[in-house]
Amino acid sequence: MNRRAQTEVIGIAVIVLILVIAGGFILSRNLKEKSPDTGSFIDPKISQGFLNSVMKTKTERNIVVADAIAYCHDPKKRDLCGGDCCSYARQTISNALDASLKDWKREYYLTIRQDSATMINAISSQGCGLYSEKEQPGFYYIPSVPQITVSLYLCK
């Protein structure tokens, strides 16, 4: 009986030793410093998702941003934006860009065009311009005659 008890104690000691070693590995992996790698990760859907959400957002004047852009050159609708829908849309989009992409330290370049003419001057961050290297753009199309295209490029 004495020999059997010794065998059980050795078995329990082996199990405890295995658990201690496994716990040590798990603990050492969790304590390692993780390097923040947010700058090198590029999500190609950021620009498209941003445009989809901003263009469908209602402003404090109860106007959808896409509609404010569409009203940009319509003299009958200018009063809805407080006088100048182009400036109102530009300021609203700039605020959204500053509150999101700028806070995420992402450089951007946004254009709003009707046909080949620019409706609203480009909105961009300091490090991103027309000739900067850019990622896959996001596009948002506003139905009008002619069609309005909003393009958002994220710079690399």
MDTraj code that builds the backbone (N, CA, C; nanometers):
import mdtraj as md
import numpy as np

residues = "MET ASN ARG ARG ALA GLN THR GLU VAL ILE GLY ILE ALA VAL ILE VAL LEU ILE LEU VAL ILE ALA GLY GLY PHE ILE LEU SER ARG ASN LEU LYS GLU LYS SER PRO ASP THR GLY SER PHE ILE ASP PRO LYS ILE SER GLN GLY PHE LEU ASN SER VAL MET LYS THR LYS THR GLU ARG ASN ILE VAL VAL ALA ASP ALA ILE ALA TYR CYS HIS ASP PRO LYS LYS ARG ASP LEU CYS GLY GLY ASP CYS CYS SER TYR ALA ARG GLN THR ILE SER ASN ALA LEU ASP ALA SER LEU LYS ASP TRP LYS ARG GLU TYR TYR LEU THR ILE ARG GLN ASP SER ALA THR MET ILE ASN ALA ILE SER SER GLN GLY CYS GLY LEU TYR SER GLU LYS GLU GLN PRO GLY PHE TYR TYR ILE PRO SER VAL PRO GLN ILE THR VAL SER LEU TYR LEU CYS LYS".split()
xyz = np.array([
    [0.0817, -0.1184, 0.0000],
    [0.0000, 0.0000, 0.0000],
    [0.0867, 0.1257, 0.0000],
    [0.1985, 0.1190, 0.0657],
    [0.2900, 0.2324, 0.0737],
    [0.3451, 0.2657, -0.0644],
    [0.3753, 0.1661, -0.1417],
    [0.4300, 0.1851, -0.2759],
    [0.3255, 0.2490, -0.3676],
    [0.1998, 0.2101, -0.3511],
    [0.0927, 0.2654, -0.4338],
    [0.0740, 0.4143, -0.4028],
    [0.0837, 0.4541, -0.2794],
    [0.0703, 0.5944, -0.2408],
    [0.1831, 0.6775, -0.2992],
    [0.3039, 0.6243, -0.3004],
    [0.4176, 0.6945, -0.3590],
    [0.3964, 0.7168, -0.5084],
    [0.3420, 0.6189, -0.5768],
    [0.3157, 0.6302, -0.7206],
    [0.2132, 0.7404, -0.7476],
    [0.1090, 0.7472, -0.6651],
    [0.0069, 0.8506, -0.6839],
    [0.0655, 0.9902, -0.6592],
    [0.1492, 1.0039, -0.5586],
    [0.2122, 1.1334, -0.5287],
    [0.3022, 1.1752, -0.6438],
    [0.3774, 1.0826, -0.7006],
    [0.4640, 1.1141, -0.8150],
    [0.3785, 1.1540, -0.9358],
    [0.2670, 1.0859, -0.9571],
    [0.1757, 1.1200, -1.0671],
    [0.1191, 1.2605, -1.0517],
    [0.0775, 1.2932, -0.9314],
    [0.0244, 1.4267, -0.9054],
    [0.1336, 1.5319, -0.9225],
    [0.2543, 1.5019, -0.8783],
    [0.3666, 1.5956, -0.8941],
    [0.3960, 1.6210, -1.0414],
    [0.3896, 1.5161, -1.1248],
    [0.4130, 1.5313, -1.2700],
    [0.3045, 1.6199, -1.3306],
    [0.1788, 1.5975, -1.2919],
    [0.0680, 1.6787, -1.3452],
    [0.0856, 1.8247, -1.3031],
    [0.1198, 1.8492, -1.1769],
    [0.1420, 1.9861, -1.1295],
    [0.2581, 2.0501, -1.2044],
    [0.3639, 1.9759, -1.2281],
    [0.4789, 2.0278, -1.3021],
    [0.4401, 2.0664, -1.4446],
    [0.3623, 1.9833, -1.5118],
    [0.3161, 2.0141, -1.6483],
    [0.2294, 2.1404, -1.6466],
    [0.1400, 2.1532, -1.5499],
    [0.0552, 2.2723, -1.5410],
    [0.1373, 2.3988, -1.5140],
    [0.2393, 2.3887, -1.4309],
    [0.3250, 2.5044, -1.4023],
    [0.4012, 2.5470, -1.5272],
    [0.4540, 2.4514, -1.6019],
    [0.5283, 2.4838, -1.7245],
    [0.4340, 2.5473, -1.8278],
    [0.3143, 2.4891, -1.8474],
    [0.2174, 2.5450, -1.9427],
    [0.1758, 2.6856, -1.8995],
    [0.1525, 2.7047, -1.7691],
    [0.1164, 2.8378, -1.7198],
    [0.2277, 2.9384, -1.7417],
    [0.3511, 2.8935, -1.7273],
    [0.4651, 2.9822, -1.7520],
    [0.4712, 3.0283, -1.8969],
    [0.4465, 2.9350, -1.9913],
    [0.4461, 2.9716, -2.1333],
    [0.3332, 3.0704, -2.1640],
    [0.2155, 3.0430, -2.1103],
    [0.1012, 3.1315, -2.1351],
    [0.1269, 3.2698, -2.0750],
    [0.1780, 3.2734, -1.9559],
    [0.2072, 3.4001, -1.8896],
    [0.3148, 3.4789, -1.9634],
    [0.4189, 3.4106, -2.0109],
    [0.5256, 3.4817, -2.0824],
    [0.4755, 3.5385, -2.2156],
    [0.3862, 3.4681, -2.2832],
    [0.3306, 3.5197, -2.4095],
    [0.2437, 3.6428, -2.3858],
    [0.1684, 3.6410, -2.2763],
    [0.0806, 3.7538, -2.2466],
    [0.1561, 3.8759, -2.1965],
    [0.2711, 3.8565, -2.1362],
    [0.3480, 3.9681, -2.0824],
    [0.4390, 4.0340, -2.1850],
    [0.4602, 3.9682, -2.2994],
    [0.5432, 4.0293, -2.4029],
    [0.4773, 4.1561, -2.4524],
    [0.5588, 4.2584, -2.4775],
    [0.5054, 4.3834, -2.5308],
    [0.4629, 4.3622, -2.6746],
    [0.3435, 4.4059, -2.7029],
    [0.2927, 4.3955, -2.8385],
    [0.3177, 4.5284, -2.9085],
    [0.3779, 4.5219, -3.0251],
    [0.4059, 4.6448, -3.0985],
    [0.2796, 4.6898, -3.1710],
    [0.2436, 4.8149, -3.1550],
    [0.1260, 4.8641, -3.2271],
    [0.1569, 4.8698, -3.3762],
    [0.0793, 4.7993, -3.4524],
    [0.1051, 4.7885, -3.5954],
    [-0.0079, 4.8498, -3.6758],
    [-0.0711, 4.9522, -3.6199],
    [-0.1843, 5.0123, -3.6883],
    [-0.1433, 5.0907, -3.8118],
    [-0.0211, 5.1405, -3.8170],
    [0.0216, 5.2202, -3.9309],
    [0.0434, 5.1386, -4.0566],
    [0.0840, 5.0139, -4.0420],
    [0.1118, 4.9348, -4.1602],
    [-0.0108, 4.8595, -4.2088],
    [-0.1144, 4.8499, -4.1259],
    [-0.2357, 4.7805, -4.1668],
    [-0.3210, 4.8744, -4.2497],
    [-0.3562, 4.8327, -4.3681],
    [-0.4353, 4.9166, -4.4572],
    [-0.5623, 4.8417, -4.4917],
    [-0.6759, 4.8995, -4.4561],
    [-0.8039, 4.8395, -4.4885],
    [-0.8585, 4.9103, -4.6120],
    [-0.8707, 4.8384, -4.7216],
    [-0.9160, 4.9039, -4.8446],
    [-1.0607, 4.9520, -4.8383],
    [-1.1350, 4.9130, -4.7372],
    [-1.2753, 4.9519, -4.7285],
    [-1.2970, 5.0766, -4.6427],
    [-1.1914, 5.1330, -4.5863],
    [-1.2071, 5.2505, -4.4996],
    [-1.2663, 5.3672, -4.5778],
    [-1.2107, 5.3971, -4.6941],
    [-1.2584, 5.5135, -4.7697],
    [-1.4021, 5.4927, -4.8175],
    [-1.4353, 5.3729, -4.8628],
    [-1.5720, 5.3478, -4.9100],
    [-1.6706, 5.3528, -4.7939],
    [-1.6354, 5.2941, -4.6828],
    [-1.7233, 5.2966, -4.5658],
    [-1.7441, 5.4373, -4.5131],
    [-1.6363, 5.5155, -4.5126],
    [-1.6468, 5.6542, -4.4663],
    [-1.7442, 5.7320, -4.5550],
    [-1.7258, 5.7218, -4.6864],
    [-1.8139, 5.7954, -4.7780],
    [-1.9589, 5.7515, -4.7634],
    [-1.9826, 5.6213, -4.7556],
    [-2.1196, 5.5722, -4.7423],
    [-2.1866, 5.6277, -4.6175],
    [-2.1143, 5.6321, -4.5082],
    [-2.1759, 5.6802, -4.3843],
    [-2.1920, 5.8319, -4.3830],
    [-2.0919, 5.9059, -4.4278],
    [-2.1013, 6.0525, -4.4238],
    [-2.2072, 6.1046, -4.5209],
    [-2.2136, 6.0483, -4.6392],
    [-2.3090, 6.0985, -4.7385],
    [-2.4537, 6.0744, -4.6979],
    [-2.4790, 5.9768, -4.6109],
    [-2.6155, 5.9472, -4.5659],
    [-2.6482, 6.0118, -4.4318],
    [-2.5540, 6.0883, -4.3760],
    [-2.5725, 6.1505, -4.2450],
    [-2.6584, 6.2759, -4.2566],
    [-2.7505, 6.2917, -4.1605],
    [-2.8291, 6.4152, -4.1535],
    [-2.7536, 6.5149, -4.0679],
    [-2.7515, 6.6390, -4.1132],
    [-2.6818, 6.7450, -4.0413],
    [-2.7757, 6.8104, -3.9394],
    [-2.7235, 6.9082, -3.8679],
    [-2.8054, 6.9779, -3.7684],
    [-2.9184, 7.0576, -3.8333],
    [-2.9094, 7.0844, -3.9608],
    [-3.0165, 7.1544, -4.0334],
    [-3.1153, 7.0560, -4.0955],
    [-3.1021, 6.9289, -4.0580],
    [-3.1898, 6.8212, -4.1038],
    [-3.1792, 6.7986, -4.2553],
    [-3.0575, 6.8151, -4.3075],
    [-3.0301, 6.7914, -4.4495],
    [-2.9305, 6.6771, -4.4582],
    [-2.9561, 6.5835, -4.5477],
    [-2.8607, 6.4757, -4.5721],
    [-2.7428, 6.5361, -4.6494],
    [-2.6208, 6.4981, -4.6151],
    [-2.5004, 6.5574, -4.6752],
    [-2.5020, 6.5422, -4.8276],
    [-2.5431, 6.4268, -4.8776],
    [-2.5492, 6.4060, -5.0234],
    [-2.6459, 6.5047, -5.0877],
    [-2.7561, 6.5344, -5.0197],
    [-2.8526, 6.6316, -5.0736],
    [-2.7937, 6.7729, -5.0730],
    [-2.7184, 6.8071, -4.9703],
    [-2.6549, 6.9393, -4.9655],
    [-2.5599, 6.9564, -5.0837],
    [-2.4893, 6.8495, -5.1197],
    [-2.4000, 6.8562, -5.2367],
    [-2.4832, 6.8705, -5.3635],
    [-2.5915, 6.7968, -5.3725],
    [-2.6773, 6.8055, -5.4912],
    [-2.7401, 6.9436, -5.5048],
    [-2.7692, 7.0107, -5.3917],
    [-2.8289, 7.1445, -5.3932],
    [-2.7253, 7.2537, -5.4171],
    [-2.6017, 7.2162, -5.4302],
    [-2.4904, 7.3104, -5.4360],
    [-2.5122, 7.4241, -5.5378],
    [-2.5589, 7.3901, -5.6553],
    [-2.5762, 7.4917, -5.7597],
    [-2.7234, 7.5140, -5.7945],
    [-2.8114, 7.4789, -5.7022],
    [-2.9548, 7.4981, -5.7239],
    [-3.0010, 7.6198, -5.6442],
    [-3.0277, 7.7320, -5.7123],
    [-3.0644, 7.8545, -5.6405],
    [-3.1948, 7.8401, -5.5607],
    [-3.2833, 7.7485, -5.6001],
    [-3.4110, 7.7307, -5.5301],
    [-3.3920, 7.6626, -5.3947],
    [-3.2849, 7.5873, -5.3777],
    [-3.2637, 7.5082, -5.2557],
    [-3.1571, 7.5679, -5.1631],
    [-3.0957, 7.6778, -5.2009],
    [-2.9852, 7.7348, -5.1224],
    [-3.0262, 7.7713, -4.9802],
    [-3.1520, 7.8117, -4.9612],
    [-3.1966, 7.8532, -4.8276],
    [-3.1977, 7.7354, -4.7298],
    [-3.2111, 7.6146, -4.7797],
    [-3.2112, 7.4971, -4.6923],
    [-3.0792, 7.4820, -4.6180],
    [-2.9700, 7.5270, -4.6804],
    [-2.8365, 7.5137, -4.6205],
    [-2.7924, 7.6407, -4.5497],
    [-2.8752, 7.7396, -4.5478],
    [-2.8367, 7.8660, -4.4847],
    [-2.7669, 7.9594, -4.5809],
    [-2.7908, 7.9449, -4.7095],
    [-2.7348, 8.0375, -4.8081],
    [-2.6454, 7.9737, -4.9111],
    [-2.5461, 7.8980, -4.8704],
    [-2.4510, 7.8405, -4.9657],
    [-2.4307, 7.6919, -4.9342],
    [-2.4980, 7.6078, -5.0116],
    [-2.4908, 7.4640, -4.9866],
    [-2.3511, 7.4076, -5.0131],
    [-2.2764, 7.4665, -5.1064],
    [-2.1401, 7.4185, -5.1344],
    [-2.0512, 7.4349, -5.0112],
    [-2.0525, 7.5540, -4.9518],
    [-1.9718, 7.5792, -4.8322],
    [-2.0200, 7.4950, -4.7153],
    [-2.1515, 7.4815, -4.7034],
    [-2.2087, 7.4027, -4.5943],
    [-2.1671, 7.2556, -4.6054],
    [-2.1759, 7.2000, -4.7259],
    [-2.1365, 7.0596, -4.7475],
    [-1.9869, 7.0427, -4.7226],
    [-1.9071, 7.1354, -4.7722],
    [-1.7614, 7.1276, -4.7525],
    [-1.7254, 7.1304, -4.6042],
    [-1.7870, 7.2197, -4.5283],
    [-1.7576, 7.2302, -4.3854],
    [-1.8025, 7.1052, -4.3107],
    [-1.9192, 7.0524, -4.3455],
    [-1.9699, 6.9317, -4.2805],
    [-1.8781, 6.8131, -4.3068],
    [-1.8343, 6.7962, -4.4303],
    [-1.7444, 6.6851, -4.4650],
    [-1.6082, 6.7052, -4.3994],
    [-1.5580, 6.8274, -4.3976],
    [-1.4290, 6.8558, -4.3321],
    [-1.4333, 6.8207, -4.1843],
    [-1.5440, 6.8548, -4.1182],
    [-1.5590, 6.8217, -3.9761],
    [-1.5573, 6.6704, -3.9556],
    [-1.6252, 6.5969, -4.0422],
    [-1.6291, 6.4507, -4.0305],
    [-1.4909, 6.3904, -4.0559],
    [-1.4194, 6.4438, -4.1545],
    [-1.2837, 6.3949, -4.1827],
    [-1.1901, 6.4216, -4.0647],
    [-1.2002, 6.5410, -4.0066],
    [-1.1146, 6.5754, -3.8927],
    [-1.1458, 6.4885, -3.7710],
    [-1.2731, 6.4562, -3.7518],
    [-1.3130, 6.3790, -3.6344],
    [-1.2837, 6.2298, -3.6492],
    [-1.2529, 6.1852, -3.7698],
    [-1.2274, 6.0419, -3.7874],
    [-1.0881, 6.0180, -3.8451],
    [-1.0715, 6.0374, -3.9732],
    [-0.9453, 6.0026, -4.0385],
    [-0.8275, 6.0814, -3.9823],
    [-0.8473, 6.2083, -3.9535],
    [-0.7376, 6.2890, -3.8981],
    [-0.6995, 6.2386, -3.7585],
    [-0.7991, 6.2036, -3.6780],
    [-0.7709, 6.1480, -3.5453],
    [-0.6996, 6.0137, -3.5550],
    [-0.7268, 5.9376, -3.6616],
    [-0.6620, 5.8078, -3.6828],
    [-0.5263, 5.8244, -3.7485],
    [-0.4862, 5.9508, -3.7708],
    [-0.3582, 5.9839, -3.8353],
    [-0.3484, 5.9240, -3.9757],
    [-0.4601, 5.9330, -4.0505],
    [-0.4641, 5.8887, -4.1891],
    [-0.4706, 6.0119, -4.2778],
    [-0.3878, 6.0157, -4.3791],
    [-0.3865, 6.1272, -4.4741],
    [-0.4928, 6.1001, -4.5809],
    [-0.5616, 6.2037, -4.6265],
    [-0.6735, 6.1852, -4.7198],
    [-0.6793, 6.2961, -4.8236],
    [-0.7503, 6.2654, -4.9325],
    [-0.7730, 6.3615, -5.0407],
    [-0.9135, 6.3336, -5.0941],
    [-1.0044, 6.4312, -5.0853],
    [-1.1429, 6.4134, -5.1259],
    [-1.1782, 6.5129, -5.2348],
    [-1.2445, 6.4648, -5.3385],
    [-1.2913, 6.5536, -5.4450],
    [-1.4399, 6.5301, -5.4684],
    [-1.5075, 6.6354, -5.5131],
    [-1.6484, 6.6261, -5.5514],
    [-1.6581, 6.6858, -5.6911],
    [-1.6973, 6.6017, -5.7861],
    [-1.7013, 6.6450, -5.9266],
    [-1.8376, 6.6192, -5.9886],
    [-1.8736, 6.7084, -6.0778],
    [-1.9908, 6.6898, -6.1616],
    [-1.9402, 6.6941, -6.3043],
    [-1.9525, 6.5825, -6.3738],
    [-1.8848, 6.5620, -6.5022],
    [-1.7345, 6.5697, -6.4776],
    [-1.6645, 6.6551, -6.5492],
    [-1.5203, 6.6669, -6.5286],
    [-1.4843, 6.7916, -6.4478],
    [-1.5840, 6.8733, -6.4151],
    [-1.5581, 6.9961, -6.3401],
    [-1.5673, 6.9698, -6.1900],
    [-1.4818, 7.0348, -6.1146],
    [-1.4855, 7.0228, -5.9694],
    [-1.5934, 7.1152, -5.9150],
    [-1.6851, 7.0584, -5.8357],
    [-1.7927, 7.1384, -5.7755],
    [-1.7441, 7.2081, -5.6500],
    [-1.6811, 7.1311, -5.5643],
    [-1.6298, 7.1825, -5.4375],
    [-1.4800, 7.1576, -5.4387],
    [-1.4016, 7.2584, -5.4039],
    [-1.2563, 7.2410, -5.4028],
    [-1.2184, 7.1188, -5.3212],
    [-1.1124, 7.0556, -5.3606],
    [-1.0671, 6.9347, -5.2924],
    [-1.0410, 6.9613, -5.1444],
    [-1.0737, 6.8628, -5.0638],
    [-1.0480, 6.8682, -4.9198],
    [-0.9378, 6.7666, -4.8935],
    [-0.8271, 6.8109, -4.8338],
    [-0.7181, 6.7162, -4.8113],
    [-0.6457, 6.7481, -4.6811],
    [-0.5771, 6.6466, -4.6306],
    [-0.4923, 6.6672, -4.5141],
    [-0.3584, 6.7218, -4.5631],
    [-0.2746, 6.7658, -4.4713],
    [-0.1498, 6.8326, -4.5096],
    [-0.0571, 6.7439, -4.5921],
    [-0.0463, 6.6171, -4.5576],
    [0.0512, 6.5311, -4.6240],
    [-0.0001, 6.4603, -4.7464],
    [-0.1193, 6.4924, -4.7925],
    [-0.1790, 6.4208, -4.9047],
    [-0.2259, 6.5213, -5.0092],
    [-0.1805, 6.5042, -5.1297],
    [-0.2189, 6.5948, -5.2364],
    [-0.2595, 6.5191, -5.3613],
    [-0.2816, 6.5937, -5.4650],
    [-0.3271, 6.5365, -5.5911],
    [-0.2293, 6.4332, -5.6458],
    [-0.0997, 6.4557, -5.6280],
    [0.0002, 6.3670, -5.6870],
    [0.0640, 6.2716, -5.5860],
    [0.0092, 6.2632, -5.4660],
    [0.0616, 6.1705, -5.3643],
    [0.0253, 6.0269, -5.4009],
    [0.1040, 5.9335, -5.3479],
    [0.0725, 5.7923, -5.3693],
    [-0.0484, 5.7573, -5.2846],
    [-0.1517, 5.7007, -5.3491],
    [-0.2783, 5.6766, -5.2807],
    [-0.3185, 5.5298, -5.2885],
    [-0.4073, 5.4924, -5.1967],
    [-0.4646, 5.3586, -5.1950],
    [-0.5873, 5.3546, -5.2847],
    [-0.6531, 5.2404, -5.2852],
    [-0.7782, 5.2227, -5.3591],
    [-0.8797, 5.3262, -5.3097],
    [-0.9371, 5.4060, -5.3997],
    [-1.0305, 5.5103, -5.3555],
    [-1.1694, 5.4542, -5.3259],
    [-1.2464, 5.5350, -5.2543],
    [-1.3876, 5.5082, -5.2350],
    [-1.4651, 5.6073, -5.3201],
    [-1.5760, 5.5626, -5.3756],
    [-1.6590, 5.6491, -5.4601],
    [-1.8017, 5.6494, -5.4081],
    [-1.8654, 5.7646, -5.4173],
    [-2.0067, 5.7764, -5.3851],
    [-2.0703, 5.8570, -5.4973],
    [-2.1766, 5.8032, -5.5553],
    [-2.2423, 5.8670, -5.6689],
    [-2.3750, 5.9269, -5.6245],
    [-2.3919, 6.0554, -5.6552],
    [-2.5153, 6.1255, -5.6216],
    [-2.5927, 6.1440, -5.7521],
    [-2.7132, 6.0867, -5.7594],
    [-2.7886, 6.0986, -5.8838],
    [-2.8320, 6.2427, -5.9094],
    [-2.7934, 6.2934, -6.0213],
    [-2.8339, 6.4264, -6.0680],
    [-2.7995, 6.4303, -6.2162],
    [-2.8340, 6.5383, -6.2810],
    [-2.7989, 6.5525, -6.4225],
    [-2.7080, 6.6728, -6.4343],
    [-2.5826, 6.6561, -6.4693],
    [-2.5068, 6.5309, -6.4783],
    [-2.4751, 6.4748, -6.3393],
    [-2.4360, 6.3490, -6.3365],
    [-2.4105, 6.2782, -6.2105],
    [-2.2961, 6.3408, -6.1323],
    [-2.3076, 6.3415, -6.0002],
    [-2.2035, 6.3939, -5.9114],
    [-2.1273, 6.2759, -5.8530],
    [-1.9952, 6.2835, -5.8558],
    [-1.9105, 6.1776, -5.8017],
    [-1.8248, 6.2337, -5.6891],
    [-1.8340, 6.1700, -5.5717],
    [-1.7509, 6.2056, -5.4574],
    [-1.6452, 6.0961, -5.4474],
    [-1.5179, 6.1355, -5.4456],
    [-1.4068, 6.0398, -5.4399],
    [-1.3214, 6.0681, -5.3167],
    [-1.2890, 5.9631, -5.2426],
    [-1.2024, 5.9771, -5.1263],
    [-1.0834, 5.8848, -5.1427],
    [-0.9637, 5.9447, -5.1409],
    [-0.8394, 5.8708, -5.1531],
    [-0.7656, 5.8783, -5.0189],
    [-0.7133, 5.7671, -4.9737],
    [-0.6284, 5.7657, -4.8554],
    [-0.4842, 5.7531, -4.9036],
    [-0.3990, 5.8408, -4.8564],
    [-0.2589, 5.8378, -4.8989],
    [-0.1834, 5.7344, -4.8192],
    [-0.0798, 5.6802, -4.8826],
    [0.0022, 5.5778, -4.8175],
    [0.1072, 5.6412, -4.7315],
])
top = md.Topology()
chain = top.add_chain()
for i, resn in enumerate(residues, 1):
    res = top.add_residue(resn, chain, resSeq=i)
    for name in ("N", "CA", "C"):
        top.add_atom(name, md.element.get_by_symbol(name[0]), res)
traj = md.Trajectory(xyz[None], top)
